[in-house]
Amino acid sequence: MSDSKLKTIGTESMTFADTQRHYYADKTLFIRDMIERNWEVSVITCPRGFGKSFNMDMLKAFFEISDEDTSKYFRDKKIWACGEGCLAEQGKYPVIYIALGSVDEDSWAEAYEAVKSVIAKEFSRHKELAASENLTKADIGTYKRIVNHTGGWADCRSSLKSLSNMLSKHYKKKPIILIDDYDTPIQSAYDKGYYDDIVDFMKGFLLDGLKYNPYFEFGVLTGVLPVSGQSLSGSLNSFDYYPVLESRYAEYFGFTREEVRDMLAYYGAGNKYREVCKRYGGYMFGGTEIFNPWSVSNCVKKGFAPGIYWVNAGMNPGLDRLLKNVTSEVAARISELAAGGTITARVDKTVSYPYLMEDSENVFTLLLHSGYLTSTGENTKYPGMYDSKGRWKTAERYYYLRVPNEEVAGVFRKEVYDRMTVSGK
């Protein structure tokens, strides 16, 4: 395998425009599925390194109005064979793209300034609004305050709705809203003591911008943890959640078996398939097996060196706290997982921070959503699903859980098993 060919392998850090000069597993049918969802708001979550930001960039590249002919990025992709119903939407919408992954500050004051900067950057990207004849003086005043960082709390909290309204007026077309890493500021705030402040802000930002906003076509939020509407005072309850327990959209986040086979064949390494399966496959998103794309890509780039490439970028604060005070029963199940076993545990499809620390069994919910574990299905016959009178407890679900592959097994022992401290309960 030549060095020049190896350099064509891509990772999550590249933009969609880079696919013309990198190896690309075609995920463009995700665009079709978004169109067919009838313009709803979807919250899609999966572990770090599974292509969330890349797919958001792909949506932006496909839908956004641009002076550049962006159809060139899609003409040789699967989406181009989906018919006029999809192609008619290409390059036809203004797009709002808010990326919150960098908002990881030590205090609320710092986090607020960081969020304001992210919002101001997106407003600035739409510089056509500054002199738009379709906007009112009040609109342009709001635009300038936000861009110049002179706007107040109210301007910032309602900024998503304001920008949607302005773009809708200017283009006579409702925008598409993409919010990447929506959960990062919430996780950071929970760890660093300003959770109530961030919830107060995000509640208004998302309620005004997505729930009570008539000025946008559809929205997509991505993150690692499916933070529940309850955690955000109900602001996300009306959205559709697609966490790792769901099969819908699973094939678009990570590599499928077929994609891994094709990729290895492209690099003349088809004989490495079984080894790659053991090391980097094994994730089950709903009923679909998924490979970690970050790990597979880096494995190829390194000449198939058997390394550990997936490292969770900073342990989730709630997970770290729970591990420091687990019950002996939870500790026993973690030990079984570390030894390569399969357990049954209660898992919630969404994460509710206010109630996170009430039960150490919540550790399994966080381990699953963060990528340390995977589920092979629901255990509908588990005794814990029934109360003392044999009645079904519908609010709880129990799943079979295991460590997905050899790579994560090493990370699990170091970052999970070695960190837990058994309480005296």
C-alpha positions as CSV (number, residue, x, y, z in Angstrom):
1,M,0.0,0.0,0.0
2,S,1.6,3.3,-1.1
3,D,2.0,6.3,1.3
4,S,0.2,8.5,-1.2
5,K,-2.9,6.2,-1.2
6,L,-2.9,6.1,2.6
7,K,-3.1,9.9,2.7
8,T,-6.4,9.8,1.0
9,I,-8.1,8.2,4.0
10,G,-10.4,10.7,5.8
11,T,-11.4,11.3,9.4
12,E,-14.2,13.1,11.1
13,S,-12.2,16.3,11.1
14,M,-12.5,16.9,7.4
15,T,-15.3,18.8,5.8
16,F,-17.7,17.4,3.2
17,A,-15.9,19.4,0.5
18,D,-12.8,17.3,1.2
19,T,-14.5,14.1,0.1
20,Q,-13.4,14.7,-3.5
21,R,-9.8,14.0,-2.4
22,H,-10.3,11.6,0.4
23,Y,-11.7,8.1,0.7
24,Y,-15.4,8.5,1.4
25,A,-18.1,6.1,2.7
26,D,-21.2,7.5,1.0
27,K,-23.7,8.7,3.7
28,T,-25.6,11.0,1.4
29,L,-28.9,9.0,1.8
30,F,-29.1,10.6,5.2
31,I,-30.1,13.8,3.2
32,R,-33.0,11.9,1.6
33,D,-34.1,10.6,5.0
34,M,-34.1,14.1,6.4
35,I,-36.3,15.3,3.5
36,E,-38.7,12.5,3.9
37,R,-39.1,13.2,7.6
38,N,-41.4,16.1,6.6
39,W,-39.2,18.8,8.1
40,E,-39.3,17.9,11.8
41,V,-36.8,18.5,14.6
42,S,-34.6,15.4,15.2
43,V,-32.1,14.9,18.1
44,I,-29.5,12.3,17.0
45,T,-26.9,11.1,19.5
46,C,-24.0,8.7,19.4
47,P,-20.5,8.4,20.9
48,R,-17.6,10.7,19.9
49,G,-15.8,9.9,16.7
50,F,-18.8,8.5,14.8
51,G,-19.2,11.2,12.2
52,K,-21.8,13.5,13.7
53,S,-20.1,16.8,12.8
54,F,-19.2,15.5,9.4
55,N,-22.8,14.6,8.6
56,M,-24.0,18.0,9.8
57,D,-21.4,19.6,7.4
58,M,-22.8,17.4,4.7
59,L,-26.4,18.6,5.3
60,K,-25.1,22.2,5.2
61,A,-23.2,21.6,2.0
62,F,-26.3,20.1,0.3
63,F,-29.0,22.4,1.3
64,E,-27.4,25.8,1.7
65,I,-27.8,28.6,-0.9
66,S,-24.3,29.4,-2.2
67,D,-22.5,31.4,-4.9
68,E,-20.6,28.1,-5.5
69,D,-22.2,25.3,-7.5
70,T,-22.2,22.8,-4.6
71,S,-23.9,20.2,-6.7
72,K,-20.5,19.1,-7.8
73,Y,-20.0,17.4,-4.4
74,F,-23.0,15.2,-4.8
75,R,-23.3,14.3,-8.5
76,D,-21.3,11.1,-8.0
77,K,-23.1,10.2,-4.7
78,K,-26.1,8.1,-3.9
79,I,-28.3,11.1,-3.2
80,W,-28.1,12.1,-6.9
81,A,-30.0,9.0,-7.9
82,C,-33.0,9.7,-5.6
83,G,-35.0,11.6,-8.1
84,E,-36.2,15.1,-8.5
85,G,-37.9,15.2,-5.1
86,C,-34.5,15.3,-3.5
87,L,-32.5,17.2,-6.2
88,A,-35.0,20.0,-6.2
89,E,-33.9,20.8,-2.6
90,Q,-30.2,21.1,-3.3
91,G,-28.8,24.5,-2.7
92,K,-32.2,26.1,-2.1
93,Y,-32.2,27.0,1.6
94,P,-30.4,29.4,4.0
95,V,-28.8,27.3,6.7
96,I,-28.0,28.2,10.4
97,Y,-25.2,26.1,11.7
98,I,-24.4,26.4,15.4
99,A,-21.5,24.3,16.8
100,L,-21.4,24.2,20.6
101,G,-18.6,21.7,21.0
102,S,-16.1,24.4,22.1
103,V,-18.2,25.7,24.9
104,D,-16.5,23.9,27.8
105,E,-15.8,26.7,30.3
106,D,-15.1,26.9,34.0
107,S,-17.7,29.4,34.9
108,W,-21.1,30.6,33.7
109,A,-19.7,34.0,32.9
110,E,-17.1,32.5,30.6
111,A,-19.6,30.0,29.1
112,Y,-22.0,32.8,28.4
113,E,-19.3,34.8,26.5
114,A,-18.3,31.7,24.6
115,V,-21.9,31.0,23.5
116,K,-22.3,34.7,22.5
117,S,-19.1,34.4,20.4
118,V,-20.5,31.2,18.6
119,I,-23.7,33.0,17.9
120,A,-22.0,36.1,16.7
121,K,-19.8,34.1,14.4
122,E,-22.9,32.5,12.7
123,F,-24.6,35.9,12.4
124,S,-21.4,37.3,10.8
125,R,-21.4,34.4,8.3
126,H,-24.7,35.8,7.0
127,K,-23.3,39.2,6.2
128,E,-25.9,39.7,3.4
129,L,-28.3,40.6,6.2
130,A,-26.5,43.7,7.3
131,A,-27.9,45.7,4.4
132,S,-30.9,43.7,3.4
133,E,-33.8,45.7,2.1
134,N,-36.2,43.0,3.3
135,L,-35.4,43.6,6.9
136,T,-36.7,46.2,9.3
137,K,-34.5,48.8,11.1
138,A,-35.2,46.8,14.3
139,D,-34.0,43.6,12.6
140,I,-30.8,45.2,11.4
141,G,-30.3,46.8,14.8
142,T,-30.5,43.3,16.4
143,Y,-28.2,41.9,13.8
144,K,-25.5,44.5,14.5
145,R,-25.8,44.2,18.3
146,I,-25.1,40.5,18.1
147,V,-22.3,40.7,15.6
148,N,-20.6,43.5,17.6
149,H,-21.1,41.7,20.9
150,T,-23.1,44.6,22.3
151,G,-26.4,42.7,22.6
152,G,-27.9,41.8,26.0
153,W,-29.3,38.6,27.5
154,A,-32.6,38.9,25.7
155,D,-30.9,39.3,22.3
156,C,-28.7,36.3,22.9
157,R,-31.5,34.0,24.2
158,S,-33.7,34.8,21.3
159,S,-30.9,34.9,18.7
160,L,-31.8,31.6,17.0
161,K,-35.4,32.7,16.3
162,S,-34.2,36.2,15.3
163,L,-31.7,34.9,12.8
164,S,-34.3,32.4,11.4
165,N,-36.8,35.3,11.0
166,M,-34.2,37.5,9.2
167,L,-33.1,34.8,6.8
168,S,-36.7,33.9,6.1
169,K,-37.4,37.5,5.2
170,H,-34.3,38.0,3.2
171,Y,-34.5,34.9,1.1
172,K,-38.2,34.4,1.1
173,K,-37.3,30.9,2.2
174,K,-37.3,29.4,5.6
175,P,-33.9,28.3,6.9
176,I,-32.7,24.9,8.1
177,I,-31.3,24.8,11.6
178,L,-28.3,22.6,12.5
179,I,-27.0,22.5,16.1
180,D,-23.9,20.3,16.6
181,D,-22.8,19.2,20.1
182,Y,-25.9,20.7,21.7
183,D,-25.2,18.7,24.9
184,T,-21.5,19.9,25.5
185,P,-22.4,23.1,27.4
186,I,-24.9,21.2,29.5
187,Q,-22.4,18.5,30.5
188,S,-19.7,21.1,31.3
189,A,-22.1,23.2,33.4
190,Y,-23.2,20.1,35.4
191,D,-19.6,19.4,36.3
192,K,-18.5,22.9,37.1
193,G,-21.4,24.2,39.1
194,Y,-23.4,26.5,36.8
195,Y,-26.0,23.9,35.6
196,D,-29.0,26.1,36.6
197,D,-27.6,29.0,34.6
198,I,-27.0,27.1,31.4
199,V,-30.4,25.4,31.6
200,D,-32.1,28.8,32.0
201,F,-30.3,30.0,28.9
202,M,-30.7,26.9,26.8
203,K,-34.4,26.6,27.7
204,G,-35.1,30.0,26.1
205,F,-32.6,29.5,23.3
206,L,-34.2,26.2,22.2
207,L,-37.8,27.0,23.1
208,D,-37.8,30.2,21.1
209,G,-35.5,28.9,18.3
210,L,-37.1,25.5,17.7
211,K,-40.3,24.8,19.5
212,Y,-42.0,28.2,19.1
213,N,-40.3,29.3,15.9
214,P,-42.4,29.5,12.7
215,Y,-39.5,30.7,10.6
216,F,-37.6,27.4,9.9
217,E,-38.1,24.3,7.8
218,F,-36.5,21.6,9.9
219,G,-33.9,21.2,12.5
220,V,-31.2,18.6,13.5
221,L,-29.4,18.5,16.8
222,T,-26.5,16.1,17.4
223,G,-24.5,15.2,20.5
224,V,-23.2,12.4,22.6
225,L,-25.8,12.3,25.3
226,P,-29.5,12.5,24.6
227,V,-30.3,15.2,27.2
228,S,-34.0,14.9,28.0
229,G,-36.5,17.7,27.8
230,Q,-37.0,17.2,31.5
231,S,-33.4,18.4,32.0
232,L,-34.1,21.4,30.0
233,S,-37.5,22.1,31.6
234,G,-39.4,20.5,28.8
235,S,-38.0,22.5,25.9
236,L,-37.0,19.3,24.0
237,N,-40.0,17.1,24.8
238,S,-41.7,17.7,21.5
239,F,-38.6,16.6,19.5
240,D,-37.8,13.2,18.0
241,Y,-34.9,11.5,19.8
242,Y,-32.7,8.9,18.0
243,P,-30.1,7.6,20.5
244,V,-27.9,4.6,20.0
245,L,-30.8,2.3,21.1
246,E,-32.7,3.2,17.9
247,S,-32.0,1.8,14.5
248,R,-33.2,4.7,12.5
249,Y,-30.3,6.6,11.0
250,A,-27.9,4.1,12.5
251,E,-26.2,3.3,9.2
252,Y,-25.2,6.9,8.7
253,F,-23.2,7.3,11.9
254,G,-20.2,5.0,11.7
255,F,-19.2,2.4,9.2
256,T,-21.4,-0.6,8.3
257,R,-19.9,-4.1,7.6
258,E,-20.2,-3.6,3.9
259,E,-18.5,-0.2,4.0
260,V,-15.6,-1.7,6.0
261,R,-15.2,-4.5,3.5
262,D,-15.2,-2.0,0.6
263,M,-12.7,0.3,2.3
264,L,-10.3,-2.6,3.1
265,A,-10.6,-3.9,-0.5
266,Y,-9.8,-0.4,-1.8
267,Y,-6.6,-0.4,0.1
268,G,-5.8,-4.0,-0.9
269,A,-6.2,-5.3,2.7
270,G,-9.3,-7.5,2.4
271,N,-7.5,-10.1,4.5
272,K,-7.6,-7.7,7.5
273,Y,-11.4,-7.8,7.7
274,R,-11.8,-10.2,10.6
275,E,-9.1,-8.5,12.6
276,V,-10.7,-5.1,12.1
277,C,-14.1,-6.6,13.1
278,K,-12.7,-7.8,16.4
279,R,-10.9,-4.6,17.2
280,Y,-13.2,-1.9,16.0
281,G,-16.7,-3.4,15.2
282,G,-19.3,-4.8,17.5
283,Y,-21.4,-1.6,18.2
284,M,-25.1,-2.3,17.8
285,F,-27.2,0.8,17.1
286,G,-30.6,-0.6,17.2
287,G,-30.3,-3.8,15.2
288,T,-27.5,-2.5,12.9
289,E,-23.8,-3.4,13.6
290,I,-21.6,-0.3,13.4
291,F,-17.8,0.1,13.3
292,N,-16.1,3.1,14.9
293,P,-15.1,5.1,11.9
294,W,-12.4,7.1,13.7
295,S,-10.7,4.0,14.8
296,V,-11.0,2.1,11.5
297,S,-9.7,5.2,9.6
298,N,-6.7,5.6,11.9
299,C,-6.0,1.9,11.8
300,V,-5.7,2.1,8.0
301,K,-3.6,5.3,8.1
302,K,-1.2,3.6,10.5
303,G,-0.7,0.6,8.2
304,F,-3.1,-1.6,10.3
305,A,-1.1,-1.2,13.5
306,P,-3.3,-2.7,16.2
307,G,-3.6,0.5,18.3
308,I,-6.2,2.0,20.5
309,Y,-7.4,5.1,18.6
310,W,-10.7,5.8,20.3
311,V,-10.2,7.7,23.5
312,N,-13.2,9.4,25.0
313,A,-12.3,13.1,25.1
314,G,-12.7,13.7,28.8
315,M,-14.9,11.5,30.8
316,N,-18.5,12.6,31.2
317,P,-18.7,14.4,34.6
318,G,-21.8,12.5,35.7
319,L,-20.2,9.2,34.8
320,D,-17.1,10.0,36.8
321,R,-19.1,10.9,39.9
322,L,-21.2,7.8,39.7
323,L,-18.2,5.5,39.4
324,K,-16.8,7.0,42.6
325,N,-19.7,5.7,44.6
326,V,-21.2,2.6,43.0
327,T,-23.0,-0.1,45.0
328,S,-21.5,-3.5,45.4
329,E,-24.1,-4.9,43.1
330,V,-23.3,-2.4,40.3
331,A,-19.6,-2.9,40.9
332,A,-20.1,-6.7,40.4
333,R,-21.7,-6.1,37.0
334,I,-19.0,-3.7,35.9
335,S,-16.4,-6.4,36.9
336,E,-18.3,-8.9,34.7
337,L,-18.3,-6.5,31.8
338,A,-14.5,-5.9,32.2
339,A,-14.0,-9.7,32.1
340,G,-15.8,-9.8,28.7
341,G,-19.3,-10.8,29.9
342,T,-22.8,-9.7,29.1
343,I,-25.1,-8.2,31.7
344,T,-28.6,-6.9,32.0
345,A,-29.1,-3.4,33.3
346,R,-31.7,-0.7,33.4
347,V,-31.0,1.9,30.6
348,D,-32.8,5.2,29.9
349,K,-33.1,6.3,26.3
350,T,-32.5,9.9,27.4
351,V,-30.4,11.4,30.2
352,S,-32.0,13.5,32.9
353,Y,-29.4,15.4,34.8
354,P,-31.5,16.5,37.8
355,Y,-32.0,12.8,38.7
356,L,-28.7,11.4,37.5
357,M,-27.0,11.0,40.9
358,E,-30.0,9.4,42.6
359,D,-29.1,5.8,41.6
360,S,-25.7,4.4,40.8
361,E,-27.3,2.1,38.2
362,N,-27.5,5.2,36.0
363,V,-23.9,4.5,35.3
364,F,-25.0,2.0,32.7
365,T,-27.0,4.6,30.8
366,L,-24.1,6.9,30.6
367,L,-21.6,4.1,29.7
368,L,-23.9,3.0,26.8
369,H,-24.5,6.5,25.4
370,S,-20.8,7.5,25.7
371,G,-19.6,4.4,23.8
372,Y,-18.0,2.3,26.5
373,L,-20.8,-0.3,26.1
374,T,-23.2,-1.5,23.4
375,S,-26.6,-3.2,23.6
376,T,-27.5,-6.4,21.9
377,G,-31.2,-5.9,22.6
378,E,-33.9,-5.5,25.2
379,N,-34.3,-8.1,27.9
380,T,-38.1,-8.2,28.2
381,K,-38.1,-11.1,30.6
382,Y,-35.8,-9.5,33.2
383,P,-37.3,-9.8,36.7
384,G,-36.5,-6.1,37.4
385,M,-39.2,-5.1,34.9
386,Y,-42.0,-6.3,37.3
387,D,-43.0,-5.1,40.7
388,S,-43.7,-7.3,43.8
389,K,-47.2,-8.1,42.5
390,G,-46.0,-9.2,39.1
391,R,-47.1,-6.0,37.3
392,W,-45.1,-4.6,34.5
393,K,-43.2,-1.4,35.3
394,T,-43.6,0.4,31.9
395,A,-41.3,3.3,32.9
396,E,-38.2,1.1,33.0
397,R,-36.4,-0.8,30.3
398,Y,-33.7,-3.4,30.7
399,Y,-31.1,-4.2,28.1
400,Y,-28.3,-6.7,27.4
401,L,-25.1,-4.8,27.6
402,R,-21.5,-5.7,26.7
403,V,-18.2,-4.1,25.8
404,P,-18.3,-3.8,22.0
405,N,-14.8,-4.8,20.9
406,E,-11.1,-5.3,21.8
407,E,-10.2,-1.7,21.5
408,V,-12.8,-0.5,23.9
409,A,-12.1,-3.4,26.3
410,G,-8.7,-1.8,27.0
411,V,-10.2,1.6,27.5
412,F,-13.0,0.2,29.7
413,R,-10.6,-1.4,32.1
414,K,-8.6,1.7,32.4
415,E,-11.3,4.4,32.4
416,V,-14.2,2.6,34.0
417,Y,-13.2,-0.5,36.0
418,D,-10.1,1.0,37.6
419,R,-11.9,4.2,38.5
420,M,-14.9,2.8,40.4
421,T,-15.0,2.9,44.1
422,V,-17.5,0.7,45.9
423,S,-19.7,2.4,48.5
424,G,-20.7,1.0,51.8
425,K,-24.4,0.7,50.9
